[in-house]
Amino acid sequence: MRLKSSIFLWVSLATIIPLTAMILGITTYSERLYKKNVERDIYANIENIVSEIDFRLNYERQLIISLASSPAMNNFFPVLKVAADGDLHHNYFEEVEKVSDFLAGFQHSVPGLDTLRLLDVEGNTLVKVRFGKRLPPLFESMEDIPYAEEELVGKDFLGWMHKLTPYQLAYAQLPLSQRDYVSGQETSILNSIVPLADSEQQIIGFLSARSLGDQLDHILKTLPRSHNFQLSIAELNPDNKQRHGMILYSDNKQISFNQAHEPEHNFQQAIQPQQWQQLQQDRSGSFIYTDTNQHFYYREFYPYNNQLLSWVIILQLDEQDLSAPFQGIRIGILAFAFVILVISLLLANMGARHIAEPITRFATILKKYADGETQTNPQLPDTSEELRQLDQSFHYLVDTLKSAQQERDQAQSMMLQHAKLASIGEMAAGIGHELNNPLNNILSFSKLIERDLPDGNQTLRNDVIGLRNETLRASKIIKGILNFARQLPPEYTEFELLPWLDETLQLVTPEAHEHHIELLLMPSPAINIQGDRGQLQQVLVNLLINAIQASDSPAAIEIYAQQNNHTVKIIVSDEGKGIPKENRDKIFDPFFSTKNVGEGSGLGLSISLGIVQFHHGELALEPNHKGGIDAIITLPLKFGHD
């Protein structure tokens, strides 16, 4: 083998091949670690989705229970008691009108509940409000009591309803609730039922509410999603074959909660039988659908407090999307290795030429000397210690041959042999010296890589998990908690204060003129603030309407702003009668209102307080020197300044 080829071969074996193998090994390990991190992210996303859905459902449950205990409902109890005896209350139509207006106002204030029903003790619908509108009575009973719809429940279902605990919410599918949809389709969320009882805990009627599901759709569509996964939610209901496996929500199929569902949209048809069996048996887990190379992660969730049926949250991820970046890295590494191979070939050729050329020249001189050219006096270039030693040895050979002519042939033969052995030995020593350090380094790196592999080394795994958990904890802080009225997270934008104040005043000017109230926008600083323009406008409109309704005409309401360091105060000052002391601690309570039944839901200030708090601000109502109230909104100028 030629010297240049030998040098190139050893350089390649000692550098390029181990380095490429090491990088590919690191890439494989990184891919495995990345997929584990992705899996943790996916399960964290599932838990976040479950938490948001559970929060929304709990919020609706508490809201419906509070609605059942509201003053407007208590005022309707005499009608229910008389209806329980089969008679018509003497103020039946007036009371029905009042409670219908209250329920309609409630639906306008709290979106998400599309149908509210008031049932008498026999399950007949006395009041039905849908999408903020009361449905007129279309059916009459034998006792001349007008009903909003024909008989809704049967005896068996009515018996089940009477076994419920008063003022405790339960879920069920009303037998004829599908009348609101096309025949053969299913609603996504069951109806909620709250038994109403008198002071002796005797059931006198029922409040039924049905959630449209659009709030859940909005939550699921706006939640941050990592790794481009697709979300599906299916119902597991073995007792109802028509609903068992029914898809309630799906990104791929564009199915949402707020639409009626076709029974044929069933998740069981999208996976293999053994995977469907696994999904029913295990509360959480994952599997790969080999036909499409899709990875499914799932978790079971029980949405109803009195039903055994469950929802399964499913996140679908394409395995190719996870492996694609690393495939590109591997191709890049191989291309890089090829480039390095070409460069190494050129460098090895140059190095071999630099090393081999003096040796070749010396070999030529030796050959000439062997052919009888005894006058040759070679001068090798001053390149290395080994070549200098070789040159000295040759000159010593020449001098010895001149002094001992008779021993020339034997000495020359011995010196040639010695020169060959010396050149090979010195070359081997040089190569061994030059390659010793790289080989030791490669061995050390190999041991480090083997030691750092996750198998058998729980410390490294724990360190990586710890780092990942710290990252997840910081994300969690952005999320924030929905306020009492379940307002959606603010979409922070920067806008000018004065044009915004003027625009908001224009919205309530007609109502102010109707009450002969003058709205005065006082001098205020021309600054920019950050927040959700629409949500904050909703708060200011609520405060202005309250001020208008609290003022006796003619009167004036002043609106102005004050800047203080990193905060701004927006003040609505009226000349009304103020707030009685006994009501000051209740003004922000939900459903508390000093207005007549049907004129307000009592949620305006509660929702406004929630919006302001979500903006890291404060909302306060304070008496002023004019005898009225100053409603003060305190907000940070920029998000992050509390």
C-alpha positions as CSV (number, residue, x, y, z in Angstrom):
1,M,0.0,0.0,0.0
2,R,1.4,3.4,-0.9
3,L,2.2,5.8,1.9
4,K,-0.3,8.4,0.7
5,S,-3.1,5.8,0.6
6,S,-2.1,4.5,4.0
7,I,-2.1,8.0,5.6
8,F,-5.5,8.8,4.0
9,L,-7.0,5.5,5.2
10,W,-5.8,6.0,8.8
11,V,-7.0,9.6,8.9
12,S,-10.4,8.6,7.7
13,L,-10.7,5.7,10.1
14,A,-9.5,7.8,13.0
15,T,-11.5,10.9,12.5
16,I,-14.3,11.0,10.0
17,I,-16.0,7.6,10.7
18,P,-15.9,7.9,14.6
19,L,-17.0,11.5,14.4
20,T,-19.9,10.8,12.1
21,A,-21.0,7.8,14.2
22,M,-20.8,9.9,17.3
23,I,-22.9,12.7,15.8
24,L,-25.5,10.3,14.4
25,G,-25.6,8.6,17.9
26,I,-26.2,12.0,19.5
27,T,-28.9,12.8,17.0
28,T,-30.7,9.5,17.7
29,Y,-30.5,10.2,21.4
30,S,-31.7,13.7,20.9
31,E,-34.6,12.5,18.8
32,R,-35.6,10.0,21.5
33,L,-35.3,12.7,24.2
34,Y,-37.3,15.1,22.0
35,K,-40.1,12.6,21.6
36,K,-40.3,12.1,25.3
37,N,-40.5,15.8,25.8
38,V,-43.2,16.0,23.2
39,E,-45.1,13.3,25.0
40,R,-44.9,15.2,28.2
41,D,-46.1,18.3,26.4
42,I,-49.0,16.4,24.9
43,Y,-50.2,15.1,28.2
44,A,-49.8,18.6,29.7
45,N,-52.0,19.9,26.9
46,I,-54.5,17.2,27.6
47,E,-54.6,18.1,31.3
48,N,-54.9,21.8,30.4
49,I,-57.9,21.0,28.1
50,V,-59.5,18.9,30.8
51,S,-59.0,21.6,33.3
52,E,-60.5,24.3,31.1
53,I,-63.6,22.1,30.2
54,D,-64.1,21.2,33.8
55,F,-63.8,24.8,34.9
56,R,-66.4,25.8,32.3
57,L,-68.9,23.0,33.3
58,N,-68.4,23.8,37.0
59,Y,-69.0,27.5,36.2
60,E,-72.2,26.7,34.4
61,R,-73.4,24.3,37.2
62,Q,-72.8,27.0,39.9
63,L,-74.5,29.6,37.7
64,I,-77.6,27.4,37.1
65,I,-77.8,26.6,40.9
66,S,-77.5,30.3,41.7
67,L,-80.2,31.0,39.1
68,A,-82.5,28.5,40.8
69,S,-82.0,30.3,44.1
70,S,-82.3,33.8,42.7
71,P,-85.0,36.3,44.0
72,A,-86.8,36.2,40.7
73,M,-87.3,32.4,41.0
74,N,-88.4,32.7,44.6
75,N,-91.1,35.2,43.5
76,F,-92.4,32.6,41.0
77,F,-92.8,29.9,43.7
78,P,-96.5,30.8,44.4
79,V,-97.3,30.1,40.8
80,L,-95.6,26.7,41.0
81,K,-97.4,25.8,44.3
82,V,-100.8,26.7,42.8
83,A,-100.0,24.8,39.6
84,A,-99.0,21.8,41.7
85,D,-102.7,21.8,43.0
86,G,-103.9,21.9,39.4
87,D,-105.1,25.5,39.6
88,L,-104.2,28.7,37.8
89,H,-102.6,31.5,39.9
90,H,-104.6,34.7,39.8
91,N,-101.5,36.6,38.6
92,Y,-100.3,33.7,36.5
93,F,-99.7,35.7,33.3
94,E,-98.0,38.6,35.0
95,E,-95.6,36.4,37.0
96,V,-94.8,34.3,33.9
97,E,-94.0,37.5,32.0
98,K,-91.7,38.7,34.8
99,V,-89.8,35.5,35.2
100,S,-89.5,35.1,31.4
101,D,-88.0,38.6,31.1
102,F,-85.6,37.7,33.8
103,L,-84.5,34.5,32.2
104,A,-84.2,36.2,28.8
105,G,-82.0,38.9,30.4
106,F,-80.0,36.2,32.1
107,Q,-79.3,34.6,28.7
108,H,-78.2,37.9,27.2
109,S,-75.8,38.5,30.1
110,V,-74.4,34.9,30.3
111,P,-73.9,33.4,26.9
112,G,-73.7,29.6,26.4
113,L,-77.2,28.5,27.7
114,D,-79.5,28.3,24.7
115,T,-82.7,26.9,26.4
116,L,-84.1,27.5,29.9
117,R,-87.3,25.8,31.0
118,L,-89.5,26.1,34.2
119,L,-91.4,22.8,34.7
120,D,-94.2,22.3,37.2
121,V,-94.3,19.4,39.6
122,E,-95.8,17.2,36.8
123,G,-93.0,18.0,34.4
124,N,-95.1,20.3,32.2
125,T,-93.3,23.3,30.7
126,L,-94.7,26.6,32.1
127,V,-92.0,28.8,30.8
128,K,-89.5,28.2,28.0
129,V,-86.9,30.8,26.9
130,R,-84.6,30.1,24.0
131,F,-81.8,32.3,22.7
132,G,-83.1,35.2,24.9
133,K,-86.7,35.0,23.6
134,R,-89.7,33.6,25.4
135,L,-91.7,30.9,23.5
136,P,-95.4,31.7,23.7
137,P,-97.8,29.1,25.3
138,L,-99.1,26.9,22.5
139,F,-100.8,24.0,24.5
140,E,-103.4,24.0,27.2
141,S,-103.9,21.5,29.9
142,M,-107.2,20.1,31.2
143,E,-107.0,22.6,34.0
144,D,-106.7,25.5,31.5
145,I,-103.0,26.1,32.4
146,P,-101.1,27.2,29.2
147,Y,-98.0,25.2,28.5
148,A,-95.0,26.4,26.4
149,E,-94.7,22.9,24.9
150,E,-96.5,19.6,25.0
151,E,-95.9,17.0,27.6
152,L,-92.1,16.7,28.0
153,V,-91.5,13.8,30.3
154,G,-93.0,10.4,31.0
155,K,-93.9,8.8,34.3
156,D,-90.7,6.9,34.7
157,F,-88.6,10.0,34.0
158,L,-90.8,12.1,36.2
159,G,-90.3,9.6,39.0
160,W,-86.6,9.9,38.6
161,M,-86.8,13.7,38.8
162,H,-88.7,13.5,42.1
163,K,-86.0,11.5,43.6
164,L,-83.5,14.3,43.1
165,T,-82.3,16.4,46.0
166,P,-83.7,20.0,46.0
167,Y,-81.3,22.6,44.6
168,Q,-78.7,20.0,43.6
169,L,-78.0,19.9,39.9
170,A,-78.2,16.6,37.9
171,Y,-77.8,15.8,34.3
172,A,-80.1,13.8,32.0
173,Q,-81.3,13.6,28.4
174,L,-84.8,15.0,28.4
175,P,-87.0,12.4,26.6
176,L,-88.3,14.9,24.0
177,S,-85.4,17.4,24.0
178,Q,-84.5,16.3,20.4
179,R,-87.5,18.2,19.2
180,D,-85.2,21.2,18.9
181,Y,-83.1,19.4,16.3
182,V,-83.6,17.3,13.2
183,S,-84.8,13.9,13.9
184,G,-82.1,11.3,14.4
185,Q,-79.4,13.7,15.6
186,E,-78.0,14.0,19.1
187,T,-77.1,16.9,21.3
188,S,-73.5,17.0,22.6
189,I,-74.2,18.1,26.2
190,L,-76.9,16.7,28.5
191,N,-79.6,18.9,30.0
192,S,-79.1,20.1,33.6
193,I,-82.0,19.8,36.0
194,V,-82.4,21.5,39.4
195,P,-85.4,20.6,41.6
196,L,-87.1,23.7,43.1
197,A,-88.5,23.3,46.6
198,D,-90.5,25.4,49.1
199,S,-89.4,26.2,52.7
200,E,-90.5,22.7,53.8
201,Q,-88.2,21.1,51.1
202,Q,-91.1,19.9,49.1
203,I,-90.4,19.8,45.4
204,I,-92.8,22.2,43.6
205,G,-91.1,22.4,40.2
206,F,-87.9,22.1,38.2
207,L,-85.5,24.4,36.4
208,S,-84.0,22.9,33.3
209,A,-81.1,24.4,31.3
210,R,-79.4,23.2,28.2
211,S,-75.9,24.4,27.2
212,L,-75.3,25.1,23.6
213,G,-71.6,24.2,23.8
214,D,-70.3,27.3,21.9
215,Q,-68.3,28.4,24.9
216,L,-66.5,25.0,25.0
217,D,-65.9,25.4,21.2
218,H,-64.3,28.8,21.7
219,I,-62.2,27.6,24.6
220,L,-60.9,24.6,22.6
221,K,-60.2,26.8,19.5
222,T,-58.3,29.5,21.4
223,L,-56.2,27.3,23.7
224,P,-52.6,27.3,22.7
225,R,-51.5,24.1,21.0
226,S,-48.0,22.8,20.6
227,H,-46.6,20.4,18.0
228,N,-49.5,20.9,15.6
229,F,-51.7,18.2,17.1
230,Q,-55.4,17.6,16.2
231,L,-58.0,17.5,18.9
232,S,-61.0,15.2,19.2
233,I,-63.5,14.5,22.0
234,A,-65.7,11.5,22.0
235,E,-68.4,10.2,24.4
236,L,-68.0,6.8,26.1
237,N,-71.5,5.6,27.0
238,P,-71.8,1.8,26.9
239,D,-75.5,2.0,28.1
240,N,-76.5,4.0,25.0
241,K,-75.2,2.3,21.8
242,Q,-76.2,5.3,19.7
243,R,-74.0,7.7,21.7
244,H,-71.2,5.2,22.5
245,G,-68.1,6.6,20.7
246,M,-70.0,9.5,19.3
247,I,-67.6,12.4,18.3
248,L,-68.5,15.6,20.1
249,Y,-65.6,17.7,18.8
250,S,-63.1,17.1,16.1
251,D,-60.6,19.4,14.3
252,N,-60.2,16.9,11.4
253,K,-64.0,16.4,10.8
254,Q,-64.8,20.1,11.7
255,I,-67.3,18.9,14.3
256,S,-68.1,21.2,17.3
257,F,-70.1,21.0,20.5
258,N,-72.7,23.6,19.4
259,Q,-74.1,21.5,16.5
260,A,-76.3,18.5,16.4
261,H,-74.3,15.3,15.9
262,E,-74.8,12.5,13.4
263,P,-74.6,9.1,15.1
264,E,-72.4,7.8,12.3
265,H,-69.7,10.2,13.3
266,N,-68.2,7.6,15.7
267,F,-64.6,7.5,16.8
268,Q,-64.7,3.7,16.9
269,Q,-64.7,3.7,13.1
270,A,-61.4,5.7,13.0
271,I,-59.2,3.2,14.8
272,Q,-58.6,-0.6,15.0
273,P,-60.7,-2.8,17.3
274,Q,-57.9,-3.6,19.7
275,Q,-57.2,0.1,20.1
276,W,-60.8,0.9,20.7
277,Q,-60.8,-1.8,23.4
278,Q,-57.7,-0.3,25.0
279,L,-59.2,3.2,24.9
280,Q,-62.3,1.9,26.9
281,Q,-60.3,0.0,29.5
282,D,-57.5,2.5,30.3
283,R,-58.2,5.9,31.7
284,S,-55.2,7.3,29.8
285,G,-52.5,6.1,27.4
286,S,-51.4,6.2,23.8
287,F,-51.3,4.1,20.7
288,I,-50.1,4.3,17.1
289,Y,-52.5,3.7,14.2
290,T,-50.1,2.0,11.8
291,D,-52.2,2.5,8.6
292,T,-51.7,6.3,8.7
293,N,-48.7,6.4,11.1
294,Q,-50.7,8.6,13.5
295,H,-50.0,8.7,17.2
296,F,-53.0,9.0,19.5
297,Y,-52.8,10.2,23.1
298,Y,-55.9,10.1,25.2
299,R,-57.3,10.7,28.7
300,E,-60.8,9.9,30.1
301,F,-62.8,12.7,31.8
302,Y,-66.1,12.5,33.6
303,P,-68.0,15.8,32.8
304,Y,-71.2,15.0,34.7
305,N,-71.7,14.7,38.5
306,N,-74.4,12.1,38.4
307,Q,-73.7,10.1,35.2
308,L,-71.2,7.3,34.6
309,L,-70.7,8.2,31.0
310,S,-67.4,9.9,30.2
311,W,-65.6,11.9,27.6
312,V,-62.3,10.9,26.2
313,I,-59.9,13.7,25.2
314,I,-57.8,12.6,22.2
315,L,-54.8,14.4,20.7
316,Q,-53.6,13.1,17.3
317,L,-50.1,13.7,16.1
318,D,-48.3,12.6,12.9
319,E,-45.2,10.7,13.7
320,Q,-43.6,12.0,10.5
321,D,-43.9,15.5,11.7
322,L,-41.8,14.6,14.8
323,S,-39.1,12.7,12.8
324,A,-38.9,15.1,9.8
325,P,-36.5,17.6,11.5
326,F,-34.1,14.8,12.6
327,Q,-34.2,13.2,9.2
328,G,-33.1,16.5,7.8
329,I,-30.3,16.7,10.4
330,R,-29.1,13.2,9.5
331,I,-29.0,14.0,5.8
332,G,-27.1,17.2,6.6
333,I,-24.7,15.2,8.8
334,L,-24.0,12.7,5.9
335,A,-23.6,15.6,3.5
336,F,-21.2,17.3,5.9
337,A,-19.3,14.0,6.4
338,F,-18.9,13.7,2.6
339,V,-17.6,17.3,2.4
340,I,-15.2,16.5,5.3
341,L,-14.2,13.3,3.5
342,V,-13.2,15.3,0.3
343,I,-11.4,17.9,2.3
344,S,-9.6,15.2,4.3
345,L,-8.6,13.5,1.0
346,L,-7.1,16.8,-0.2
347,L,-5.3,17.4,3.1
348,A,-4.1,13.8,3.4
349,N,-2.8,14.0,-0.1
350,M,-0.9,17.2,0.7
351,G,0.4,15.8,4.0
352,A,1.4,12.5,2.4
353,R,3.2,14.4,-0.4
354,H,5.0,16.6,2.2
355,I,6.1,13.5,4.1
356,A,6.6,11.1,1.2
357,E,8.5,13.4,-1.2
358,P,11.8,13.5,0.9
359,I,11.6,9.8,1.4
360,T,11.1,9.2,-2.3
361,R,14.0,11.5,-3.1
362,F,16.1,9.6,-0.6
363,A,15.1,6.3,-2.1
364,T,16.2,7.6,-5.5
365,I,19.5,8.6,-4.1
366,L,20.0,5.2,-2.5
367,K,19.2,3.6,-5.8
368,K,21.7,5.7,-7.6
369,Y,24.3,5.0,-5.0
370,A,23.6,1.3,-5.3
371,D,24.1,1.6,-9.0
372,G,27.6,2.9,-8.4
373,E,27.2,6.7,-8.2
374,T,29.4,6.9,-5.1
375,Q,30.0,10.7,-5.5
376,T,26.3,11.4,-4.6
377,N,26.0,13.7,-1.6
378,P,22.2,14.0,-0.8
379,Q,20.8,16.9,1.1
380,L,17.3,16.2,2.4
381,P,15.0,19.1,3.4
382,D,14.9,19.9,7.1
383,T,11.4,18.6,7.7
384,S,11.4,16.2,10.7
385,E,13.8,14.7,13.3
386,E,13.3,11.3,11.7
387,L,14.4,12.4,8.2
388,R,17.4,14.3,9.7
389,Q,18.5,11.1,11.5
390,L,18.1,9.2,8.2
391,D,20.2,11.8,6.4
392,Q,22.9,11.5,9.0
393,S,22.9,7.8,8.9
394,F,23.3,7.8,5.2
395,H,26.3,10.2,5.4
396,Y,27.8,8.0,8.0
397,L,27.4,5.1,5.7
398,V,29.1,6.9,2.9
399,D,32.0,7.9,5.1
400,T,32.4,4.4,6.4
401,L,32.4,3.0,2.9
402,K,35.1,5.4,1.8
403,S,37.4,4.4,4.8
404,A,36.7,0.7,4.4
405,Q,36.6,0.0,0.7
406,Q,37.1,-3.7,1.1
407,E,34.0,-4.0,3.2
408,R,31.9,-1.8,0.9
409,D,29.6,-4.4,-0.5
410,Q,28.9,-6.0,2.9
411,A,28.6,-2.6,4.7
412,Q,26.4,-1.2,1.9
413,S,24.1,-4.2,2.1
414,M,23.9,-3.9,5.9
415,M,23.3,-0.2,5.7
416,L,20.6,-0.5,3.1
417,Q,18.9,-3.1,5.3
418,H,19.3,-0.9,8.3
419,A,18.0,2.1,6.5
420,K,14.9,0.2,5.4
421,L,14.2,-1.0,8.9
422,A,15.0,2.4,10.5
423,S,12.7,4.2,8.0
424,I,9.8,1.9,8.7
425,G,10.4,2.0,12.5
426,E,10.7,5.8,12.6
427,M,7.6,6.2,10.5
428,A,5.6,3.8,12.7
429,A,6.8,5.7,15.8
430,G,5.8,9.0,14.3
431,I,2.4,7.9,13.2
432,G,1.8,6.3,16.6
433,H,2.8,9.5,18.4
434,E,0.6,11.6,16.2
435,L,-2.4,9.3,16.5
436,N,-2.1,8.6,20.2
437,N,-3.8,11.7,21.5
438,P,-6.8,11.6,19.0
439,L,-7.4,8.0,19.9
440,N,-7.3,8.7,23.6
441,N,-9.7,11.6,23.1
442,I,-12.1,9.4,21.0
443,L,-12.0,6.8,23.7
444,S,-12.8,9.4,26.4
445,F,-15.7,10.7,24.3
446,S,-17.0,7.3,23.8
447,K,-17.0,6.6,27.6
448,L,-18.7,9.9,28.3
449,I,-21.4,9.2,25.7
450,E,-21.9,5.7,27.1
451,R,-22.0,7.1,30.7
452,D,-24.5,9.8,29.7
453,L,-27.0,7.5,28.0
454,P,-30.4,7.5,29.9
455,D,-30.4,3.8,30.4
456,G,-29.1,3.1,33.8
457,N,-28.4,6.7,34.7
458,Q,-31.5,8.1,36.4
459,T,-29.7,11.3,37.5
460,L,-29.4,12.6,34.0
461,R,-33.0,11.8,33.3
462,N,-34.1,13.5,36.5
463,D,-32.0,16.6,35.6
464,V,-33.6,16.8,32.2
465,I,-37.1,16.2,33.7
466,G,-36.5,18.9,36.2
467,L,-35.4,21.4,33.6
468,R,-38.5,20.6,31.5
469,N,-40.9,21.0,34.5
470,E,-39.5,24.4,35.3
471,T,-40.3,25.5,31.8
472,L,-43.9,24.2,32.0
473,R,-44.3,26.0,35.3
474,A,-43.5,29.4,33.8
475,S,-46.1,28.8,31.0
476,K,-48.6,28.0,33.4
477,I,-48.5,31.6,34.8
478,I,-49.7,33.2,31.4
479,K,-52.8,31.2,31.4
480,G,-54.5,32.9,34.2
481,I,-57.7,31.9,35.9
482,L,-61.0,32.8,34.4
483,N,-62.8,35.3,36.5
484,F,-66.2,34.8,38.0
485,A,-68.1,35.5,34.8
486,R,-65.8,33.3,32.8
487,Q,-64.6,36.0,30.5
488,L,-62.3,34.9,27.8
489,P,-58.6,35.8,28.2
490,P,-58.0,39.4,27.2
491,E,-56.4,40.1,23.8
492,Y,-54.0,42.8,24.8
493,T,-53.6,45.6,22.3
494,E,-52.3,49.2,22.7
495,F,-54.8,52.0,22.0
496,E,-55.3,55.7,22.6
497,L,-57.3,56.6,25.7
498,L,-59.1,59.7,24.6
499,P,-60.6,58.4,21.3
500,W,-61.6,55.2,23.2
501,L,-63.4,57.3,25.9
502,D,-65.2,59.3,23.2
503,E,-66.2,56.2,21.3
504,T,-67.6,54.6,24.4
505,L,-69.6,57.7,25.3
506,Q,-71.2,57.7,21.9
507,L,-72.6,54.2,22.6
508,V,-74.6,55.3,25.6
509,T,-75.4,58.9,24.5
510,P,-78.9,57.9,23.2
511,E,-79.9,56.4,26.5
512,A,-78.5,59.4,28.3
513,H,-80.6,61.8,26.2
514,E,-83.7,59.7,26.8
515,H,-83.2,60.2,30.6
516,H,-82.2,63.9,30.1
517,I,-78.7,63.2,31.4
518,E,-75.7,65.1,30.1
519,L,-72.4,63.2,29.6
520,L,-69.4,65.4,30.1
521,L,-65.9,64.2,29.0
522,M,-63.6,66.2,31.2
523,P,-59.9,67.0,30.3
524,S,-57.8,63.9,30.5
525,P,-54.2,62.9,29.6
526,A,-53.5,61.9,26.0
527,I,-51.9,58.6,26.7
528,N,-51.9,55.0,25.3
529,I,-53.0,52.1,27.4
530,Q,-52.8,48.3,26.9
531,G,-55.7,45.9,27.3
532,D,-58.6,44.3,25.6
533,R,-60.4,47.3,24.0
534,G,-63.8,45.5,23.7
535,Q,-63.8,44.0,27.3
536,L,-62.8,47.3,28.9
537,Q,-65.4,49.1,26.8
538,Q,-68.0,46.7,28.2
539,V,-67.0,47.6,31.7
540,L,-67.2,51.4,31.0
541,V,-70.6,51.0,29.3
542,N,-71.9,49.1,32.3
543,L,-70.8,51.8,34.7
544,L,-72.2,54.6,32.5
545,I,-75.6,52.9,32.3
546,N,-75.7,52.4,36.0
547,A,-74.8,56.1,36.5
548,I,-77.6,57.1,34.1
549,Q,-80.2,54.9,35.8
550,A,-79.1,56.2,39.2
551,S,-79.4,59.9,38.2
552,D,-82.5,62.0,38.5
553,S,-83.0,64.2,35.4
554,P,-81.8,66.7,34.7
555,A,-78.3,65.9,35.8
556,A,-74.8,65.6,34.5
557,I,-72.2,62.7,34.6
558,E,-68.5,63.5,34.4
559,I,-66.0,61.2,32.8
560,Y,-62.3,61.8,33.1
561,A,-59.0,60.0,33.5
562,Q,-55.9,60.5,35.8
563,Q,-52.4,59.2,35.2
564,N,-50.3,58.1,38.2
565,N,-46.9,56.5,37.4
566,H,-47.6,53.2,35.8
567,T,-51.4,53.3,36.3
568,V,-54.3,55.2,35.0
569,K,-57.7,55.9,36.7
570,I,-60.9,56.2,34.7
571,I,-63.6,57.9,36.8
572,V,-67.4,58.0,36.2
573,S,-68.9,60.6,38.5
574,D,-72.7,60.9,38.8
575,E,-75.1,63.0,40.9
576,G,-77.4,60.2,41.9
577,K,-78.6,59.1,45.3
578,G,-75.5,57.0,46.1
579,I,-75.6,53.5,47.5
580,P,-77.2,52.7,50.9
581,K,-74.8,51.4,53.5
582,E,-76.7,48.1,53.8
583,N,-76.0,47.4,50.1
584,R,-72.4,48.4,49.8
585,D,-71.1,45.0,50.7
586,K,-73.4,43.3,48.2
587,I,-73.0,45.5,45.0
588,F,-70.5,43.1,43.4
589,D,-72.4,39.9,44.4
590,P,-73.9,38.0,41.4
591,F,-77.7,38.4,40.9
592,F,-77.8,41.2,43.4
593,S,-79.8,44.1,42.0
594,T,-81.9,47.0,43.3
595,K,-83.8,47.1,40.1
596,N,-87.2,45.6,39.5
597,V,-87.4,42.0,38.3
598,G,-86.9,41.9,34.6
599,E,-84.9,45.1,34.4
600,G,-81.5,43.6,35.1
601,S,-79.8,40.3,35.9
602,G,-77.6,41.7,38.7
603,L,-74.5,40.5,36.9
604,G,-73.2,43.7,35.3
605,L,-70.9,44.8,38.2
606,S,-69.8,41.2,38.8
607,I,-68.7,40.7,35.2
608,S,-67.1,44.2,35.1
609,L,-65.2,43.4,38.3
610,G,-64.0,40.1,36.8
611,I,-62.8,41.9,33.6
612,V,-60.9,44.5,35.5
613,Q,-59.3,42.0,37.8
614,F,-58.2,40.0,34.7
615,H,-56.5,43.1,33.5
616,H,-54.6,43.2,36.9
617,G,-56.6,46.3,37.8
618,E,-59.2,47.4,40.5
619,L,-62.8,48.5,40.4
620,A,-64.2,50.6,43.2
621,L,-67.4,52.5,43.9
622,E,-66.9,55.5,46.3
623,P,-69.3,58.3,47.5
624,N,-68.5,61.7,46.1
625,H,-69.2,65.3,47.4
626,K,-72.2,65.6,45.0
627,G,-74.1,62.9,46.8
628,G,-73.6,60.4,44.1
629,I,-71.0,57.7,43.3
630,D,-67.6,57.8,41.7
631,A,-67.0,54.5,39.8
632,I,-63.2,54.2,39.6
633,I,-61.4,51.8,37.2
634,T,-57.7,51.5,38.0
635,L,-55.6,49.8,35.3
636,P,-51.9,49.4,34.6
637,L,-50.7,51.4,31.6
638,K,-48.9,48.3,30.2
639,F,-49.4,44.6,30.7
640,G,-46.9,43.4,33.4
641,H,-47.1,46.6,35.5
642,D,-49.3,45.9,38.5
